Amino acid sequence: MTGTTVRAMVFSGPGGPLVEEELRLAELREDLVRVRLRASGVCGSDLHVVDGDWTAPQPLVLGHEGAGVVEEVGPGVKDVDPGDRVVLSWFAPCRRCTNCARGRAWLCQNTTSLEHTLPDGTTAFLSLDGESVPAFLGLGTFAEETIVPESAALVIPQGVPFPVAALIGCAVTTGVGAVVNTARVRSGESSVVLGCGGVGLAALLGLSLVGAQPVIAVDLSDERLALARELGATHALRGDDPDLGDHVLSITGGGADHAFEAIGNPVTIGMSPGLVCRGGQAVIVGMPAEGVTVSFDPFDLADAGKRILGCNYGSSVPSVDFPKISRLYQSGLLPLDRLIGRTTTLDATDGALDDLRRAAGLRTVIEHGSGT
């Protein structure tokens, strides 16, 4: 053990509040990195765990969208140093398997992130009596500090504020990557984005970046639709409009080239292929609850040559895409500050999750310390 104790927000069962606990950090060894968190986004994936949509171990330190400063590194670490500002990747690649070698880190075959452990199968946190406490997706950013593998800590420039950097760790990379990497949208192609939460708004920024036209934003929140227009949407439609599909077909002249489902709702996933044109593609970005099934019209897919694409983490390679997105933010081409609704404190995480549950406002970010 390092002897370092930290405050953390711990999930102990579906439906209940997170519990603030004092935990001990695991021993720093080999290629592990100790990071003091400075900001953590509150994401829909955290909510899926709290609401029981996804199976997860208990207890579990939640949080997977984080940024901070490297405090200490293990003897085998080569790419980061104490004092570096880093964004954390919730899908830490092994950098050795076939998919990693092919440049598809988001499909790494050996990552232990989905088991919520470090690469050797141990956990980043321990209870004060020595029991293992897993970290959500191997990160556990709802804590003052955490231990992560080196491949999960990506250095970013000094000029990127920590709240923005935290969102690059998940929502931004997922949304922008869905446009740029997964769908490969080209200038002048039409798109519709279903859901204007953190990922959907990031997708809108990606569409603006590549010059998509027209761009239709769909949501149930007038506040989010107003921001969607400011971020590049040419049209904003209410998701509860009974004529939504007809409006999309009319605006695009027969269907969009690309439809991005950024909610994870079976209804909007099911309607996505019907919103694209012949030869168009529906990209499933939002993560549904476990066990959800959706019906499609296979004749329409085959006859119209449509495609349905799954998108994991924006088909991104963190070591490439995190720095790239950071540079685009610094240049002004990706105004990521606009995605942040408010900031809060670690002990107010339950309130931030409730805001997310009610789709109230924009993305809430936990700030663990002062400054940028």
PLY file of the C-alpha trace (Angstrom):
ply
format ascii 1.0
element vertex 372
property float x
property float y
property float z
element edge 371
property int vertex1
property int vertex2
end_header
0.00 0.00 0.00
1.03 3.60 -0.57
-0.43 4.69 2.73
-2.32 7.43 0.88
-5.96 7.75 1.89
-8.55 9.61 -0.19
-12.21 10.56 -0.10
-14.32 8.76 -2.68
-17.98 8.45 -3.66
-18.85 4.75 -3.56
-21.74 2.91 -5.22
-23.16 0.27 -2.89
-26.34 -0.79 -4.67
-28.88 0.29 -7.32
-31.30 3.02 -6.33
-29.41 4.19 -3.27
-27.26 7.29 -2.80
-23.51 7.19 -3.24
-21.66 6.86 0.03
-18.68 9.05 0.84
-15.90 6.83 2.18
-12.24 7.09 3.06
-10.27 4.57 1.03
-6.63 3.64 0.65
-4.86 3.77 -2.72
-3.23 0.62 -4.02
0.53 0.23 -4.15
2.18 2.11 -7.00
4.13 -0.41 -9.08
5.41 -1.10 -12.60
3.53 1.05 -15.16
0.96 2.54 -12.79
0.37 6.26 -12.32
-1.08 8.13 -9.34
-3.25 11.06 -10.40
-4.75 13.80 -8.27
-8.13 14.52 -9.83
-8.95 18.15 -10.60
-12.20 17.65 -12.50
-14.62 14.84 -13.27
-17.64 14.85 -15.56
-20.88 13.23 -14.43
-21.88 10.97 -17.32
-24.83 8.84 -18.37
-22.76 5.69 -17.93
-22.39 6.48 -14.22
-26.17 6.90 -14.07
-26.73 3.54 -15.78
-24.86 1.91 -12.89
-26.65 3.86 -10.15
-30.07 3.16 -11.65
-29.34 -0.56 -12.04
-29.41 -0.58 -15.86
-25.92 -2.09 -15.96
-24.51 -4.85 -13.80
-21.60 -3.62 -11.69
-19.66 -4.86 -8.66
-20.43 -3.48 -5.22
-18.83 -1.52 -3.68
-17.51 0.49 -6.62
-15.88 3.92 -6.85
-17.85 5.61 -9.63
-16.67 8.17 -12.18
-14.82 7.65 -15.47
-14.56 11.08 -17.07
-11.61 12.78 -15.41
-8.55 14.98 -15.65
-5.87 15.91 -13.18
-2.18 16.12 -12.34
0.27 13.24 -12.09
1.53 12.96 -8.52
3.76 9.89 -8.78
4.69 7.21 -11.31
5.77 3.58 -11.07
9.27 2.41 -12.08
8.12 1.16 -15.49
6.37 4.38 -16.61
7.97 6.06 -19.63
5.51 8.54 -21.14
4.30 10.67 -18.22
6.05 12.45 -15.37
5.02 13.95 -12.03
3.47 17.35 -12.64
2.02 16.46 -16.06
-1.58 17.46 -16.70
-3.46 14.44 -17.98
-6.84 13.33 -19.31
-7.85 9.83 -18.27
-9.07 7.24 -20.77
-11.75 4.86 -19.48
-10.79 2.20 -22.03
-7.10 1.77 -21.31
-5.62 -0.17 -24.26
-2.95 -2.82 -23.83
-1.08 -1.39 -26.88
-0.02 -4.92 -27.84
-3.00 -6.90 -29.15
-3.99 -7.24 -32.81
-6.58 -4.45 -32.66
-4.21 -2.05 -30.92
-1.55 -2.84 -33.54
-4.10 -2.03 -36.26
-4.79 1.39 -34.72
-8.13 0.34 -33.23
-7.48 0.93 -29.54
-11.23 1.22 -28.87
-11.48 -2.50 -29.66
-8.54 -3.62 -27.50
-8.84 -7.31 -26.75
-6.85 -7.27 -23.51
-8.08 -4.20 -21.63
-9.30 -4.87 -18.10
-11.27 -1.61 -17.96
-14.60 -3.39 -18.36
-13.72 -5.55 -15.33
-13.12 -2.32 -13.36
-9.60 -3.37 -12.43
-5.99 -2.53 -13.12
-4.20 -4.59 -15.83
-2.99 -7.22 -13.34
-6.52 -7.78 -12.01
-6.03 -5.87 -8.74
-8.00 -2.76 -7.82
-7.01 0.90 -7.57
-8.64 1.27 -4.16
-8.72 -0.67 -0.91
-10.91 -0.29 2.12
-9.14 0.73 5.32
-9.23 -2.92 6.41
-7.57 -4.04 3.17
-10.53 -5.25 1.09
-10.42 -4.60 -2.68
-12.68 -1.83 -3.98
-12.96 -1.69 -7.80
-12.91 1.58 -9.75
-15.54 2.10 -12.45
-14.00 1.30 -15.84
-10.62 1.17 -14.15
-10.63 4.89 -13.23
-12.93 5.83 -10.32
-12.77 9.58 -10.87
-15.31 10.38 -8.14
-12.37 10.43 -5.75
-9.65 12.86 -4.74
-6.95 10.67 -6.32
-6.79 7.43 -8.27
-4.32 4.87 -9.62
-4.43 4.11 -13.36
-2.27 2.28 -15.93
0.07 4.49 -17.95
-1.95 3.91 -21.14
-4.94 5.56 -19.42
-3.12 8.83 -18.63
-2.66 11.09 -21.68
-0.73 14.34 -21.39
-2.54 17.51 -22.47
-1.37 21.11 -23.01
-1.26 23.61 -20.17
-3.91 25.82 -21.75
-6.77 23.31 -21.49
-8.86 23.89 -18.32
-9.45 20.81 -16.22
-13.28 20.81 -16.60
-12.88 20.84 -20.39
-10.15 18.21 -20.21
-12.41 15.93 -18.16
-15.06 15.99 -20.88
-12.44 15.18 -23.51
-11.98 11.94 -21.57
-15.41 10.64 -22.60
-18.30 12.76 -23.93
-16.31 14.95 -26.30
-14.15 12.19 -27.74
-17.21 9.97 -28.16
-19.32 12.63 -29.90
-16.66 14.22 -32.08
-15.15 10.82 -32.84
-18.53 9.43 -33.92
-18.60 12.11 -36.62
-14.95 12.18 -37.66
-13.82 8.59 -37.10
-16.87 6.31 -37.16
-19.14 7.96 -39.73
-16.41 9.90 -41.56
-18.84 12.70 -42.38
-17.75 14.89 -45.30
-18.35 18.57 -45.93
-21.85 19.28 -47.24
-23.38 15.99 -46.07
-26.61 16.19 -44.06
-26.96 14.88 -40.50
-29.48 14.54 -37.70
-28.48 14.19 -34.04
-31.00 12.56 -31.71
-30.29 13.74 -28.18
-28.44 16.92 -27.21
-26.82 15.89 -23.96
-23.05 15.95 -23.59
-22.34 13.41 -26.33
-24.95 14.78 -28.73
-23.72 18.36 -28.38
-20.16 17.14 -28.92
-21.35 15.43 -32.11
-22.85 18.74 -33.22
-19.48 20.40 -32.67
-17.88 17.66 -34.75
-20.41 18.20 -37.55
-19.71 21.93 -37.52
-15.98 21.19 -37.60
-16.26 19.10 -40.79
-18.76 21.42 -42.50
-21.87 19.20 -42.52
-25.03 20.82 -43.94
-27.85 20.81 -43.01
-27.56 19.68 -39.39
-30.72 18.86 -37.45
-30.72 18.70 -33.64
-33.49 16.79 -31.84
-34.18 16.94 -28.11
-36.94 17.42 -25.53
-35.18 20.35 -23.83
-35.67 23.82 -25.30
-32.51 24.96 -23.47
-30.42 22.27 -25.12
-31.98 22.93 -28.52
-31.14 26.64 -28.21
-27.51 25.79 -27.47
-27.52 23.26 -30.32
-28.35 26.08 -32.72
-25.52 28.18 -31.31
-23.14 25.24 -31.80
-23.96 24.79 -35.48
-27.35 23.10 -35.85
-29.26 24.63 -38.76
-32.57 23.22 -37.52
-33.86 22.29 -34.05
-36.79 19.92 -33.62
-38.64 18.70 -30.56
-38.31 14.99 -30.00
-42.00 14.72 -29.01
-43.21 16.19 -32.30
-45.46 13.50 -33.85
-44.33 14.64 -37.30
-40.61 14.52 -36.47
-39.77 11.99 -39.18
-41.60 13.94 -41.86
-39.80 17.14 -40.86
-36.40 15.45 -41.14
-37.24 14.01 -44.56
-38.48 17.41 -45.75
-35.46 19.37 -44.51
-32.97 16.92 -45.99
-34.84 16.20 -49.21
-35.49 12.52 -48.59
-33.46 11.64 -45.50
-30.16 12.56 -43.88
-26.85 11.09 -44.96
-26.11 10.37 -41.31
-28.24 9.92 -38.19
-26.52 9.90 -34.78
-28.47 8.40 -31.89
-26.85 9.86 -28.77
-29.33 8.80 -26.09
-29.34 5.01 -25.87
-33.15 4.92 -25.99
-34.65 1.93 -27.84
-37.35 4.13 -29.41
-34.90 6.62 -30.94
-32.49 3.84 -31.89
-35.30 2.08 -33.72
-36.38 5.19 -35.60
-32.83 6.15 -36.70
-32.66 4.10 -39.94
-35.94 5.65 -41.07
-34.39 9.13 -40.90
-31.56 8.45 -43.36
-31.59 8.50 -47.15
-30.85 5.66 -49.54
-27.27 4.68 -48.88
-27.29 6.60 -45.59
-26.10 5.35 -42.23
-27.47 5.36 -38.69
-24.76 5.55 -36.03
-25.63 4.18 -32.59
-23.60 6.25 -30.13
-25.80 6.21 -27.02
-25.48 3.25 -24.65
-28.77 1.52 -23.75
-29.54 -0.56 -20.69
-28.41 -4.18 -20.71
-30.72 -6.60 -22.50
-32.53 -4.01 -24.60
-33.58 -5.14 -28.08
-34.66 -2.97 -31.00
-36.62 -3.81 -34.16
-35.60 -2.64 -37.64
-37.19 -3.12 -41.04
-34.62 -5.36 -42.78
-36.25 -4.86 -46.17
-35.73 -1.10 -45.92
-32.09 -1.63 -44.92
-31.38 -4.00 -47.80
-33.49 -2.29 -50.45
-32.19 1.20 -49.68
-28.62 0.13 -49.00
-28.66 1.65 -45.53
-26.15 0.85 -42.79
-26.31 0.71 -39.01
-22.99 1.35 -37.29
-22.08 0.80 -33.66
-19.80 3.44 -32.16
-17.62 2.72 -29.14
-15.70 5.68 -27.68
-15.91 7.54 -30.99
-13.67 4.90 -32.64
-10.85 6.90 -31.10
-7.25 6.21 -30.17
-6.75 8.26 -26.97
-3.03 8.87 -27.51
-3.88 10.41 -30.89
-7.33 11.91 -30.41
-7.01 13.50 -26.95
-4.10 15.77 -27.99
-5.78 16.49 -31.35
-9.04 17.55 -29.69
-7.09 19.64 -27.18
-5.39 21.52 -30.02
-8.71 22.10 -31.78
-10.10 23.49 -28.53
-7.16 25.83 -28.12
-7.53 27.03 -31.71
-11.18 27.94 -31.12
-12.51 25.38 -33.60
-14.07 23.27 -30.82
-15.64 25.59 -28.17
-15.89 22.86 -25.57
-16.50 25.30 -22.70
-20.05 25.65 -24.04
-20.85 22.07 -23.06
-20.42 22.72 -19.33
-23.58 23.75 -17.52
-22.32 24.07 -13.96
-19.64 22.85 -11.62
-20.15 21.23 -8.25
-18.24 19.49 -5.47
-17.47 15.84 -4.82
-19.96 15.57 -1.97
-22.76 16.86 -4.24
-22.38 14.08 -6.83
-25.83 12.63 -6.12
-27.43 15.95 -7.06
-25.50 16.01 -10.33
-26.68 12.47 -11.11
-30.26 13.52 -10.40
-29.91 16.45 -12.83
-28.72 13.97 -15.43
-31.62 11.66 -14.67
-34.07 14.52 -15.28
-32.15 15.74 -18.36
-31.92 19.09 -16.60
-29.43 21.61 -18.01
-26.07 20.82 -19.56
-23.17 18.66 -18.38
-22.25 19.02 -14.71
-18.55 18.79 -13.81
-17.14 18.06 -10.36
-14.20 20.30 -9.51
-11.81 18.72 -7.01
-9.63 21.79 -6.54
-9.30 25.45 -7.42
-7.73 26.85 -10.56
-7.51 25.66 -14.15
0 1
1 2
2 3
3 4
4 5
5 6
6 7
7 8
8 9
9 10
10 11
11 12
12 13
13 14
14 15
15 16
16 17
17 18
18 19
19 20
20 21
21 22
22 23
23 24
24 25
25 26
26 27
27 28
28 29
29 30
30 31
31 32
32 33
33 34
34 35
35 36
36 37
37 38
38 39
39 40
40 41
41 42
42 43
43 44
44 45
45 46
46 47
47 48
48 49
49 50
50 51
51 52
52 53
53 54
54 55
55 56
56 57
57 58
58 59
59 60
60 61
61 62
62 63
63 64
64 65
65 66
66 67
67 68
68 69
69 70
70 71
71 72
72 73
73 74
74 75
75 76
76 77
77 78
78 79
79 80
80 81
81 82
82 83
83 84
84 85
85 86
86 87
87 88
88 89
89 90
90 91
91 92
92 93
93 94
94 95
95 96
96 97
97 98
98 99
99 100
100 101
101 102
102 103
103 104
104 105
105 106
106 107
107 108
108 109
109 110
110 111
111 112
112 113
113 114
114 115
115 116
116 117
117 118
118 119
119 120
120 121
121 122
122 123
123 124
124 125
125 126
126 127
127 128
128 129
129 130
130 131
131 132
132 133
133 134
134 135
135 136
136 137
137 138
138 139
139 140
140 141
141 142
142 143
143 144
144 145
145 146
146 147
147 148
148 149
149 150
150 151
151 152
152 153
153 154
154 155
155 156
156 157
157 158
158 159
159 160
160 161
161 162
162 163
163 164
164 165
165 166
166 167
167 168
168 169
169 170
170 171
171 172
172 173
173 174
174 175
175 176
176 177
177 178
178 179
179 180
180 181
181 182
182 183
183 184
184 185
185 186
186 187
187 188
188 189
189 190
190 191
191 192
192 193
193 194
194 195
195 196
196 197
197 198
198 199
199 200
200 201
201 202
202 203
203 204
204 205
205 206
206 207
207 208
208 209
209 210
210 211
211 212
212 213
213 214
214 215
215 216
216 217
217 218
218 219
219 220
220 221
221 222
222 223
223 224
224 225
225 226
226 227
227 228
228 229
229 230
230 231
231 232
232 233
233 234
234 235
235 236
236 237
237 238
238 239
239 240
240 241
241 242
242 243
243 244
244 245
245 246
246 247
247 248
248 249
249 250
250 251
251 252
252 253
253 254
254 255
255 256
256 257
257 258
258 259
259 260
260 261
261 262
262 263
263 264
264 265
265 266
266 267
267 268
268 269
269 270
270 271
271 272
272 273
273 274
274 275
275 276
276 277
277 278
278 279
279 280
280 281
281 282
282 283
283 284
284 285
285 286
286 287
287 288
288 289
289 290
290 291
291 292
292 293
293 294
294 295
295 296
296 297
297 298
298 299
299 300
300 301
301 302
302 303
303 304
304 305
305 306
306 307
307 308
308 309
309 310
310 311
311 312
312 313
313 314
314 315
315 316
316 317
317 318
318 319
319 320
320 321
321 322
322 323
323 324
324 325
325 326
326 327
327 328
328 329
329 330
330 331
331 332
332 333
333 334
334 335
335 336
336 337
337 338
338 339
339 340
340 341
341 342
342 343
343 344
344 345
345 346
346 347
347 348
348 349
349 350
350 351
351 352
352 353
353 354
354 355
355 356
356 357
357 358
358 359
359 360
360 361
361 362
362 363
363 364
364 365
365 366
366 367
367 368
368 369
369 370
370 371
